[in-house]
Amino acid sequence: METNPTRIAEILVGLPAVNILGVDDVDGEPLLIHIEARVERPRCPRCSGGAWVKDRPEVELVDLPAFGRPTRIVWRKRRLIYACECSTASFTEQVPTIAPPRGKMTDRAGRWVTYQVGKLGRSIQEVADELGADWHTVNDAVLAYGTALVDDDDGRIGEVAALGLDETLFVRKGKWRSKNWSTSIVGVGADEARLLDVVEGRSAKGPSEWIEAQPKEWRDGICFGVLDLSGPYRKVFEDTLAHATQIADPFHVVKLANTKPDACRRRVQNETLGHRGQKADPLYRARRLLTKAHERLDEKGEAKLMGLLRAGDPHGDVRMAWHAKEVIRSIYEIDDPQLAATFVTELAADLQDDSFPVEVRSLGRTLRRWFDQIVAWHQVRYSNGPTEAINNLIKRVKRIALGFRRFRNYRIRALLYAGRPNWDLLPTVTPR
């Protein structure tokens, strides 16, 4: 049975190969544990001469709480100088198992805060308050260990058969609160839905550079690219993954179709009454019914919608836009890809008839321009649903952090929470 009180203190502290020099226990203050490293004195690599201790500076490190109190490790480092003629260099001892070079936290505390913030989604300030530390101290540790965890793990990205792209708002900056966007690159397969990376902007440049930086074998394994009706993201797939089949996300196609009856309603409202919709105007009263799916309208709701359209839509433009929206929704009820291709071809031509309102004709042009991507969904039925789900996780991180100003912080926090890193590697990574 261990009876040496110094040894018992060393076991309680739990740091490897250290000598406990003393403990300062003052009420209302963090617990201070003074240590020194129990290591052999280094020798000159040229002549194997010994090194002399030049100085013993004290370095205070944030450590995990002890007995419910904030704790600091006061490490009496050795500043050494070689006592030989072939070298006069002086240096300070480094023991990575105690703390990384220039670190402000112990190694175990740095890994712990990375897990708390990255895996469990806690805020930096909450963890800092628990440790009695500064926000920047905890954030620096999360960046150091988190960057190594997500960037040095070659197996994190893995093989991807279907790639999804979507934008999310990063931050608003400047006097006019200008929007700065980011692009989420996501594997959207059934068994591979995960965040691969986040790049700045929502143009083609960022995602294209990221994809081109990946190994050729990885790029060749991507068979499908899922996107909303975005020209820049379409260019990404055309330039970097020309062999991949592009798929237009059904949600965004239907969403676009759903905006046309509302746009047509506002135009007709101004043309007929000369003002924006007001509470008593028939078309304004129909605005929500126009966005509902036809099968979700009961007899009473459909009768009310038709009555309001007869009262406020003298030329039938809004009614035509509503019917066009419903027909576009029916594209995704077709199971046969060949039949779907024929249907979309004929529908695109019909909707561009000169007798139709301008909003309906624009839908026809969109169907024609995105024909291949819309029809491709019927072959494999990949969607951008996983990408939207990942964006929700990123937005949760943003809410917890109360927003981000630096993209590096934003990227690492998003990848730690939604990128599915191998957390078993955290005890072994070398902090950056």
GUGUTI-599819 format. One line per 10 residues: their letters; for each residue x, y, z of C-alpha. Coordinates in pm, 1 decimal. Example, Ala and Ser with C-alpha at 12.3 -4.5 7.8 and 13.67 -1.06 7.14 Angstrom:
BEGIN
as> 1230.0 -450.0 780.0; 1367.0 -106.0 714.0
END
This chain:
BEGIN
metnptriae> 0.0 0.0 0.0; 136.0 339.7 -103.9; 221.4 559.6 196.3; 453.6 821.0 44.1; 244.7 1144.1 44.2; 445.0 1292.3 -243.8; 383.0 984.2 -453.2; 14.4 986.9 -363.2; -5.2 1351.5 -479.4; 163.6 1259.5 -807.1
ilvglpavni> -90.6 980.6 -864.0; -378.8 1216.8 -786.3; -248.1 1477.4 -1029.1; -218.6 1206.6 -1292.4; 40.9 1371.8 -1514.5; 309.2 1141.6 -1654.2; 666.7 1157.7 -1521.6; 642.7 1466.0 -1299.3; 758.6 1553.2 -950.3; 516.6 1743.4 -728.2
lgvddvdgep> 701.0 2036.9 -575.0; 413.7 2187.9 -382.8; 50.2 2296.0 -377.9; -92.7 2645.7 -318.5; -445.0 2624.8 -183.3; -598.0 2969.1 -134.4; -973.5 3015.6 -92.1; -1132.8 3184.1 -389.2; -830.2 3126.2 -611.1; -749.2 2843.4 -855.6
llihiearve> -563.0 2550.0 -706.9; -192.6 2580.2 -799.5; 9.4 2259.7 -835.4; 384.1 2314.2 -879.5; 562.1 2045.2 -1078.8; 882.8 1968.2 -1261.9; 938.0 1712.0 -1533.5; 1105.4 1387.1 -1435.6; 1322.5 1345.4 -1746.9; 1685.5 1275.6 -1820.4
rprcprcsgg> 1905.1 1573.9 -1889.9; 1970.3 1592.5 -2266.7; 2315.6 1557.9 -2419.7; 2483.5 1732.2 -2711.5; 2406.0 1544.3 -3034.1; 2766.4 1600.0 -3157.8; 2990.1 1512.1 -2865.5; 2737.4 1370.8 -2613.8; 2840.1 1637.3 -2366.7; 2602.6 1717.6 -2084.2
awvkdrpeve> 2378.9 2021.0 -2048.7; 2367.8 2265.8 -1760.8; 2058.3 2429.5 -1618.6; 2070.8 2796.7 -1706.9; 1738.3 2907.0 -1560.6; 1414.3 2769.3 -1411.6; 1124.9 2981.1 -1545.3; 773.3 2901.8 -1426.0; 498.3 2841.7 -1681.8; 137.6 2841.5 -1563.3
lvdlpafgrp> -93.5 2603.4 -1753.6; -469.9 2561.5 -1737.7; -558.5 2209.2 -1628.3; -876.6 2010.9 -1568.9; -1072.2 2102.0 -1254.3; -975.4 1918.4 -935.0; -1229.7 1862.4 -656.0; -1468.9 2097.5 -836.1; -1217.9 2383.8 -842.4; -1029.4 2546.0 -1132.1
trivwrkrrl> -673.7 2416.4 -1134.3; -344.2 2545.6 -1268.0; -25.6 2350.6 -1324.0; 281.9 2563.0 -1251.5; 557.9 2393.9 -1444.7; 915.5 2482.6 -1344.7; 1083.1 2429.3 -1676.6; 1455.1 2392.9 -1727.2; 1629.3 2632.2 -1960.8; 1944.2 2443.9 -2058.9
iyacecstas> 2273.7 2514.6 -2228.5; 2520.8 2258.9 -2353.9; 2843.8 2250.8 -2152.3; 3070.3 2172.9 -2444.3; 3276.2 2360.7 -2701.4; 3095.3 2233.3 -3010.1; 2762.9 2393.7 -2922.1; 2656.3 2698.3 -2724.8; 2284.7 2685.1 -2798.5; 2040.4 2724.1 -2513.7
fteqvptiap> 1693.6 2577.9 -2517.3; 1395.8 2512.1 -2292.6; 1284.4 2157.3 -2223.9; 965.2 2040.7 -2391.9; 750.6 1750.2 -2270.4; 451.8 1709.2 -2508.9; 276.0 1473.8 -2267.4; 253.2 1760.3 -2018.5; 179.4 2044.8 -2261.1; 243.2 2119.6 -2629.2
prgkmtdrag> 510.1 2378.0 -2718.2; 388.6 2733.4 -2650.9; 61.8 2589.3 -2523.8; -139.4 2755.9 -2248.5; -316.2 2439.1 -2137.8; -199.0 2096.6 -2037.7; -218.4 1834.2 -2307.0; -501.8 1645.8 -2140.4; -701.8 1965.8 -2087.7; -657.4 2061.9 -2452.6
rwvtyqvgkl> -791.1 1726.0 -2571.1; -1078.2 1743.9 -2322.2; -1196.5 2088.5 -2433.5; -1174.9 1980.4 -2798.4; -1409.3 1689.9 -2726.1; -1646.8 1906.3 -2522.6; -1671.0 2179.3 -2784.8; -1641.6 1965.3 -3098.2; -1825.2 1643.6 -3018.9; -2075.4 1760.7 -2757.7
grsiqevade> -2137.8 2101.4 -2915.0; -2077.1 2310.5 -2603.3; -1987.9 2676.3 -2634.2; -1631.9 2798.2 -2586.1; -1737.6 3035.3 -2310.6; -1921.5 2764.1 -2117.6; -1613.1 2540.4 -2114.5; -1387.5 2835.5 -2032.3; -1604.2 2923.7 -1732.8; -1582.4 2565.6 -1607.8
lgadwhtvnd> -1203.5 2576.5 -1626.3; -1177.5 2932.7 -1498.9; -987.6 3018.6 -1817.0; -998.3 3282.8 -2087.3; -1210.7 3232.9 -2400.8; -906.0 3265.6 -2626.6; -713.5 3001.1 -2432.4; -986.5 2742.7 -2488.1; -1044.2 2845.7 -2849.9; -673.0 2818.4 -2931.9
avlaygtalv> -667.8 2465.7 -2791.3; -977.4 2363.7 -2990.3; -818.4 2496.4 -3308.4; -484.1 2325.8 -3239.9; -621.3 1980.7 -3162.2; -927.4 2009.7 -3388.4; -726.9 2103.0 -3697.2; -500.8 1802.4 -3646.4; -801.3 1576.1 -3594.3; -995.9 1673.5 -3905.6
ddddgrigev> -711.4 1750.6 -4147.6; -460.6 1477.6 -4062.5; -709.6 1190.6 -4068.2; -679.7 1051.2 -4421.5; -976.2 819.4 -4368.2; -1224.4 1086.2 -4259.8; -1344.2 1171.6 -4609.4; -1339.3 815.4 -4740.0; -1497.7 701.2 -5064.6; -1788.4 909.5 -5190.5
aalgldetlf> -2027.5 806.1 -5467.2; -2257.6 1109.9 -5459.3; -2151.1 1466.3 -5378.4; -2383.0 1746.3 -5271.9; -2321.5 2122.0 -5269.7; -2521.9 2390.5 -5094.3; -2459.5 2734.2 -4950.3; -2514.2 2860.0 -4598.0; -2471.7 3205.3 -4449.8; -2138.0 3242.7 -4269.1
vrkgkwrskn> -2149.9 3598.1 -4133.7; -2273.8 3949.6 -4200.0; -1997.5 4207.8 -4211.6; -1950.4 4580.3 -4244.0; -2170.3 4881.8 -4202.8; -2433.8 4745.9 -4438.8; -2427.2 4394.7 -4292.0; -2319.0 4239.6 -4619.6; -2371.9 3865.2 -4637.2; -2068.6 3639.1 -4653.1
wstsivgvga> -2153.6 3287.9 -4764.6; -1988.3 2949.6 -4736.7; -2034.7 2629.5 -4934.0; -2087.9 2294.5 -4766.5; -1939.1 1995.8 -4949.4; -2130.3 1687.3 -4838.4; -2135.3 1318.5 -4918.3; -2505.7 1247.6 -4975.3; -2511.5 870.1 -5018.9; -2735.3 659.2 -4795.8
dearlldvve> -2444.2 534.0 -4584.4; -2206.5 826.8 -4630.6; -2404.4 1138.8 -4538.0; -2142.3 1357.3 -4373.3; -1978.0 1695.5 -4404.7; -1655.9 1666.3 -4603.9; -1547.0 2029.8 -4582.2; -1656.9 2391.4 -4581.2; -1512.6 2651.0 -4820.9; -1558.0 3025.0 -4840.6
grsakgpsew> -1805.4 3182.3 -5082.6; -2080.2 3033.2 -5296.2; -1912.9 3072.9 -5632.7; -1759.6 2793.6 -5837.2; -1402.9 2877.7 -5736.2; -1392.2 2743.6 -5379.9; -1558.4 2403.4 -5436.1; -1367.9 2352.7 -5762.9; -1030.5 2410.4 -5597.1; -1121.8 2177.2 -5311.3
ieaqpkewrd> -1230.4 1897.1 -5544.8; -925.1 1936.5 -5767.4; -702.0 1907.9 -5458.5; -836.9 1558.6 -5386.6; -668.3 1244.1 -5527.7; -768.2 1147.2 -5880.5; -889.2 806.6 -5762.1; -1128.2 977.2 -5521.0; -1262.9 1209.4 -5790.3; -1311.3 920.8 -6031.9
gicfgvldls> -1523.0 740.7 -5771.5; -1786.6 1015.5 -5765.9; -2071.4 911.0 -5993.5; -2337.8 1169.7 -5905.8; -2343.7 1539.4 -5821.1; -2653.4 1677.1 -5646.2; -2727.1 2049.5 -5651.3; -3003.5 2303.5 -5634.1; -3075.8 2510.8 -5943.0; -2749.1 2700.9 -5903.0
gpyrkvfedt> -2539.7 2803.6 -6203.5; -2208.1 2824.5 -6010.8; -2248.4 2477.2 -5860.7; -2343.2 2341.3 -6199.9; -2016.7 2483.9 -6331.0; -1828.2 2308.4 -6047.8; -1948.0 1967.7 -6163.5; -1899.5 2046.9 -6531.0; -1539.9 2164.7 -6477.2; -1410.9 1921.0 -6215.7
lahatqiadp> -1638.5 1614.3 -6231.7; -1748.8 1603.8 -6593.9; -1804.2 1226.8 -6573.4; -2053.2 1257.6 -6284.8; -2427.1 1264.5 -6351.3; -2581.0 1589.3 -6226.4; -2908.2 1568.0 -6033.3; -3135.8 1863.2 -5958.7; -3273.3 1841.7 -5607.4; -3653.4 1788.6 -5626.6
fhvvklantk> -3722.7 2016.0 -5330.8; -3565.3 2314.8 -5503.2; -3746.1 2245.0 -5831.5; -4082.8 2237.7 -5653.2; -3984.2 2537.2 -5441.6; -3915.2 2740.0 -5756.4; -4248.8 2633.4 -5904.3; -4421.6 2736.1 -5581.4; -4289.2 3092.0 -5608.0; -4451.8 3153.4 -5946.4
pdacrrrvqn> -4820.0 3166.2 -5838.7; -4723.8 3416.4 -5568.3; -4524.0 3629.4 -5813.6; -4812.7 3618.2 -6059.4; -5059.7 3707.9 -5783.5; -4863.9 4020.9 -5690.3; -4839.5 4129.5 -6054.5; -5211.8 4080.6 -6122.3; -5295.7 4253.9 -5795.2; -5112.9 4569.0 -5904.6
etlghrgqka> -5250.8 4557.1 -6258.0; -5614.2 4522.9 -6148.1; -5628.4 4731.4 -5827.9; -5320.3 4950.4 -5857.3; -5179.5 4868.8 -5514.6; -5025.3 4592.3 -5311.6; -5243.9 4327.8 -5153.7; -5467.6 4440.6 -4869.5; -5667.7 4245.3 -4617.2; -5995.3 4253.8 -4810.0
dplyrarrll> -5851.0 4185.9 -5158.6; -5949.4 3843.2 -5299.4; -5601.2 3756.3 -5429.4; -5440.2 3857.4 -5102.6; -5680.3 3632.2 -4913.7; -5584.0 3344.8 -5146.1; -5207.3 3378.9 -5102.4; -5164.8 3085.7 -4861.6; -5409.3 2857.7 -5039.0; -5206.8 2903.7 -5358.9
tkaherldek> -4896.2 2754.2 -5196.9; -5073.7 2443.4 -5065.4; -5058.3 2116.0 -5252.2; -5384.0 2035.2 -5428.0; -5428.6 1706.3 -5241.6; -5405.5 1891.7 -4909.4; -5704.7 2111.5 -4992.8; -6039.1 1974.7 -4875.0; -6360.4 2055.3 -5061.5; -6416.0 2369.7 -4858.6
geaklmgllr> -6060.3 2493.4 -4916.4; -6070.8 2427.6 -5290.8; -6409.0 2598.3 -5325.1; -6276.7 2901.0 -5137.7; -5964.9 2917.9 -5358.6; -6162.4 2895.9 -5683.4; -6408.5 3159.7 -5562.2; -6130.4 3403.6 -5470.3; -5958.6 3348.3 -5806.4; -6283.3 3416.2 -5993.8
agdphgdvrm> -6323.7 3740.3 -5796.9; -5968.4 3873.0 -5826.1; -5813.3 3706.9 -6133.6; -6009.4 3836.0 -6435.3; -5780.6 3685.7 -6703.1; -5700.4 3357.4 -6526.1; -5324.8 3423.0 -6502.9; -5292.7 3326.8 -6134.8; -5502.7 3017.3 -6184.2; -5281.7 2913.7 -6474.4
awhakevirs> -4967.2 2961.1 -6264.1; -5122.4 2753.0 -5985.1; -5204.5 2469.8 -6228.7; -4847.9 2485.8 -6370.1; -4707.6 2449.5 -6019.4; -4921.3 2142.7 -5956.1; -4821.7 1981.5 -6286.5; -4451.7 2030.9 -6207.3; -4505.5 1863.5 -5870.5; -4648.6 1562.3 -6054.2
iyeiddpqla> -4311.9 1506.0 -6227.4; -4190.8 1331.7 -5914.6; -4487.6 1095.4 -5905.8; -4361.3 919.9 -6219.3; -4156.3 605.0 -6159.7; -4040.2 530.6 -6514.5; -3733.7 743.0 -6612.5; -3817.4 726.4 -6983.1; -4175.7 832.5 -6925.2; -4052.6 1113.1 -6700.7
atfvtelaad> -3816.1 1237.2 -6972.7; -4100.9 1244.7 -7226.6; -4331.6 1419.1 -6981.7; -4077.2 1689.3 -6891.2; -3995.8 1750.4 -7258.9; -4359.0 1804.4 -7352.8; -4432.2 2005.4 -7038.8; -4138.9 2241.5 -7102.0; -4263.9 2306.2 -7455.4; -4625.3 2355.8 -7346.2
lqddsfpvev> -4542.3 2600.4 -7067.3; -4357.6 2828.4 -7309.7; -4670.2 2897.4 -7513.6; -4715.4 3269.1 -7580.3; -5069.1 3264.9 -7440.2; -4944.8 3180.6 -7092.5; -4844.3 3444.4 -6834.1; -4478.7 3541.0 -6811.9; -4427.8 3354.3 -6482.7; -4543.0 3027.3 -6638.1
rslgrtlrrw> -4323.2 3075.4 -6944.9; -4020.8 3124.1 -6718.9; -4097.1 2786.5 -6559.3; -4095.6 2628.4 -6904.6; -3753.9 2777.7 -6979.5; -3619.4 2647.2 -6647.6; -3743.0 2295.0 -6724.7; -3574.8 2307.2 -7062.7; -3246.7 2443.8 -6924.8; -3228.7 2188.9 -6641.3
fdqivawhqv> -3388.1 1900.2 -6828.7; -3103.2 1648.7 -6784.8; -3059.2 1723.3 -6414.7; -3434.0 1699.6 -6340.9; -3481.2 1370.6 -6525.5; -3165.3 1219.6 -6372.3; -3335.0 1208.0 -6033.6; -3563.0 929.3 -6158.6; -3262.6 704.8 -6215.8; -3104.4 701.2 -5866.4
rysngpteai> -3323.0 933.9 -5655.9; -3040.6 1110.9 -5475.6; -3141.7 1441.1 -5320.5; -2977.7 1727.2 -5134.5; -3166.4 1633.4 -4819.5; -2849.0 1519.6 -4638.7; -2681.8 1848.4 -4733.9; -2970.1 2045.8 -4585.4; -2949.5 1831.9 -4270.6; -2576.6 1903.6 -4239.7
nnlikrvkri> -2645.9 2274.8 -4285.2; -2887.6 2253.8 -3993.0; -2607.3 2110.1 -3777.8; -2377.6 2393.6 -3888.7; -2646.0 2647.7 -3799.2; -2673.6 2486.9 -3456.3; -2300.6 2539.8 -3405.7; -2343.9 2903.0 -3512.5; -2625.9 2954.3 -3262.8; -2424.2 2802.6 -2979.3
algfrrfrny> -2125.6 3021.2 -3068.6; -2348.9 3330.0 -3111.0; -2200.5 3368.7 -3458.9; -1851.2 3361.1 -3605.8; -1624.4 3630.5 -3745.6; -1325.0 3421.2 -3854.7; -1370.0 3152.7 -4114.2; -1104.6 2928.1 -3960.5; -1298.7 2904.3 -3633.4; -1620.6 2844.5 -3824.7
rirallyagr> -1472.5 2568.0 -4041.4; -1307.9 2371.3 -3759.9; -1611.8 2390.8 -3532.4; -1841.1 2278.8 -3816.7; -1616.9 1986.3 -3912.9; -1575.2 1872.1 -3553.2; -1951.6 1868.5 -3497.9; -2086.9 1759.2 -3837.7; -1784.8 1612.5 -4017.6; -1785.2 1284.0 -3824.4
pnwdllptvt> -1413.7 1276.2 -3735.6; -1270.1 963.7 -3577.6; -1274.8 1069.3 -3213.0; -1071.9 761.1 -3118.8; -774.7 941.4 -3275.5; -800.5 1244.9 -3046.8; -567.4 1100.2 -2776.2; -296.0 1047.1 -3037.6; -304.2 1355.4 -3264.4; -24.5 1609.8 -3257.5
pr> -171.4 1959.6 -3208.4; -102.1 2209.1 -3484.0
END
